[in-house]
Amino acid sequence: MKSVGVWRPYPLVTVEEARALDRLGVGTLWLGGSPPADLAVVDGLLAATTHLQVATGIVNIWTARADEVARSFHRIEAAYPGRFLLGIGAGHPEALAEYRSPYRALEEYLDRMDEAGVPAGRRVLAALGPRVLRLSARRSAGAHPYLTTPEHTGLAREILGAEPLLAPEQKVVLDTDAQRARDIGRAAVANPYLQLRNYVENLKRLGFAEEDLADGGTDAVVDALVAHGDAAAVVGRIEAHLAAGADQVAVQLLPADADPVPTMTALAAAVENA
C-alpha cells in the first residue's frame, strides 16, 4: 500500500482516521485545503502514528508566509525525522484579488525555502502544465498533480524524467451504481474545479473540448476524473496511474464528509488480491 496515499481536506482529518490508515499501511496522508503556515495539524497526526508519512497537498504560497512555513518544517523534521513532505503550490488566480505570475512567485518562494534550509528533496510542487512540472523536477523532489487522469500521469512522467516523485491525486467513489456515483463525482469536480482556469486548460490539453467541460462536465469528463465502481474497478484506475509512471496515487474518497476508513479497507483488500 505504499504506492497508495489518501488525500483529505485537512479540517476533516482526525487522529483516529490517521491511526487507521497507518494500520492499513497507507503510504502518505495528503492534507488538502491549504493548511496554514504553522502546520500545527501535522504534529498531532505524526505523534499518533508510527509509519504514516504526512504531506501537505498543498501549502498555498499566497496565504502561507515562506519564513513561517520553513520554521514549521524544521520543527516537524526535528520531532519526526523523514516523515513529513512539504507540498507547495500557487493555488488559483480566481481565489485572490492580487495574483501575479504564479511561476515567478513559485520560484521566489522556493528561493526563500532554500535560504531557510528546507531541503529540495523534502518538498514537492503542485504541477499540471509542462513549465511547472519541469520546475518540480529541478527544484523539488517531484510533483503532486491534482484533478488529473492516467493520461496526464504519463505525460507528466515524460516531462519529469525517471527520478522525481510523481504523486497524482485521484478522486474515488466506491459505488457500483454508476449514476449515483457520477452524481457524487460531478458535485465534487463541477464547483469549483471546472470553473477554474488552470484545471480547464489542463483538461483541454488532454483532449477535452470546451463544451465537454461546461455545465458540470459530461459523463465522460466525470468518469475520467472520478474512478467509480467496486473496489476492483477503483484499484484498476490506481494501477493505470502507476503503470503510466506514478510512484504513489493520492486517493480522494468521495463524498468528502464520509468516513474514509471503510473505503480504504476495501481498497487495501483489493490491492492485496490484485
N, C-alpha and C positions, 0 to 999 in steps of 0.2 A: 504493500500500500504506500510505499514511499513515493511512488510516481503519481499518487493521488493526494491532492490537498483539498481543503474546504475554504471557500470564500464566503464570508459572512459579514454583514454590516456590524461595525464594532459596537454600536449601542445595544445590539441584541445578543451578543455573545455572553455566555455565563461560564463561571468556573466549572460547573457540573458538566456542561457540554464539552468544554476543553478536556476535562478528565476522561470523558467517554471516548472522544476522538483519539486521545493519547492511547487508550487501551486498545482501540481498533487498529493502531499502527499508522494512522494518517500522517503523511509527511509534514505538511505545513498547514497552519491555520492562518489564512489571509484576512486581515482586518480591513474591511472596506468602509467607505463612507468618510474618508478624510479625517482620521483621528487627530486631535490637537497635538501641538508640538511637545507637550510634556510627556506624551506616550505612557501615561500612568496606567492605562488599561493593560499594557503589555506585562508589567511586573507581576500583577496578580495571576495572570494566565500561566506565565512561566513558573511561578512559585508553586502552582497547583499541579503541574505536570512534570513528567520525567524526561521524555524523549521528544515530545512535540516541538517543532520549530514554529515560531510565531513571526509573521511578516506583516508589514503594512501594505495595503493594496488600494489607495496609496496615501502617503503624506502629500498634501497639496502645497505646492511652492508659493502660492499666493497668500495662503492663510496661516502657514506654519513657518515661523522665522527659522532660518537656517542655523543660527547660533544656538537657539534653544533645542532644536532637533538634534544637533550634534551632541550637546550636553546629555540629552536623554539617551542617545545611542551609547555613549560611553558609560553612563550609569548602568544601563541594562547589560552591556557587554561585561562589565566588571562583576556583576552578580550572577550572570548566566552565560558564560563564555560560549560563543558559537551557536547560540540558539535563537538569535534574532537577526532578521533580514530586513533592511530598511528599503521599502518601496517608495519611490518618489515620482510625482507626476505633475503635469501642468493643468489638470482639470479641463474646464470647458469655457470658451470665450463668452458664452451666454450667461455664465454664472456671476460675472464680475463687471462692474462698470468700467474699471480701469484694467484693461487686458492688452498687453503688448505682445511682441513676438514671443510665443512660448518656447521656441527653440533657443533663442538667445537667453531667455530667462532661465531655462534649464541649465544651460552652460554656466551661467553665473552662479546658480545655486550649487552646482557641482564644484565649482571653484571654491566656494565657501566651505563645502564639505571637506575638500582636500586640505584647506588651510586649518580646519579644525581636527584633522587627523582621523576622519571617518574613512576606513579603507574602501577602495573601489570594489574590492571583492565581496563586500558585505552590504552592497546596495544594488537595487535593480530599478529600471525605469519603466513607467507605463509607456508603451510604444505601440503604435499602429502603422504609421507610414514609414517608408524607407529611410527617410532622413533621421528620425529619432531612433529607429532600430539600429542604424549604424552608430549613432551616438551611444546607445546602450552597450554595444559591443566594445567601443573604445574606452568608455569611462565608467563602466559598472560591471557587475557580474553577469548582466543579461537583461532580459525583457519580460515584462508581465503585461501582455496584451489583454484587453477587455472587450467583450462582445464580438467574438470572432468565430471562425469556423476552422475545421481541419485544413481547408484550402489556404486560408491565411497563415496557419501554422507552418505549412510547407514553404510558402513564400518567405515568411519571417526567418525560418532556418537557413534558407539560401543566403539571405542578406546578412544574418548574424555570423555565419560560419559555424564550424563544428563545435567549438568550445563553449561559448557563452550559454548561460542558463536561459531556457525558454519555458515559461510557465503561463500558458493562456488560461483565462477564465472560461468556464463552460456552464451555462445555465441548464438545470435539470428539473424535470417534473416526473416523478415516479408514479405514473398513472397510465393504465392501458386504454382508457377512454380517450381517443385522440382529440375529439372536440373539446372535452373538458380540459385536457392538458394544454391544448392550444389557447384556450381562453385564459388560463393562468399565465402561460408564457407571453401572450400578447400584452397582457396588463403590465408585465414586468419590462418589456422592451419598448412598447409604444411611447410611453411617457416616463422618463424624458428622452430616452436614447435615440429614438427615430426622429427626434426633433433637434438633435444636437449635430452641428456641422461636422465635427471630426469623425463621428461614427457614421454618419450618412455618406461622407466622402469615402471612407474606407470600404463600406459596403458596395458603393459604386465601383470602386477599383476591383472588387471581387466579382463584378458582373451583374449586379442588380441594377435595374432601371429605376428612375425617379418614381414612376407610377407603382413599382413594386413596394416602395417604402412609404407610400402615402397612406393615410387613414389607418394607421396602426400596423401596416405591413400585410402582405399577402400571406396565405398559409405557407407558401414555400419559404418566405423570409423567416417566419416564426419557426418553422421546422429546422431551418438551417442554424438558427441561433439558440434554440431551446431543444435539447435532447429530451425525448419523452418515450414512454412505453414501460415495459417491465425492466427489471434490473439488468437482464442480459442485453437488452437493446441499448440501455444507457451506457453500460460498460463498452459496448461496441463503439459508441461515439468517443469515449475516452481513449480507447485503443486506436481509433483513427487519428486523433491528435498525436498520440505517442508515435505511431507509425510515420506521421508526417514530420516528426522531428522534435516534439515537445519532450522536455525532461520530466515535467510534472504538469498535471491538469488540475486547476483550482476549480473545484465543483461548487457552483452556487445552487443550493437547493431551494426550490420554489414550491409553495409560496413562502416568502421570507420569514413570516411570523410563525411558521410551523416548526416543531421540534426537529432538528436535523439528524438526531441520533438514529431513529429507526431507519431512515432512508440510507444513511451511511452504513449502517449494519447490514442492510440488504445488499448494498453495492459491494461491501467488503466480501461477503459470501460469494457473490457473483464473480468478483475478481479472482478469488481462490479457485473457483470451478471453471474459469475460462480456459 
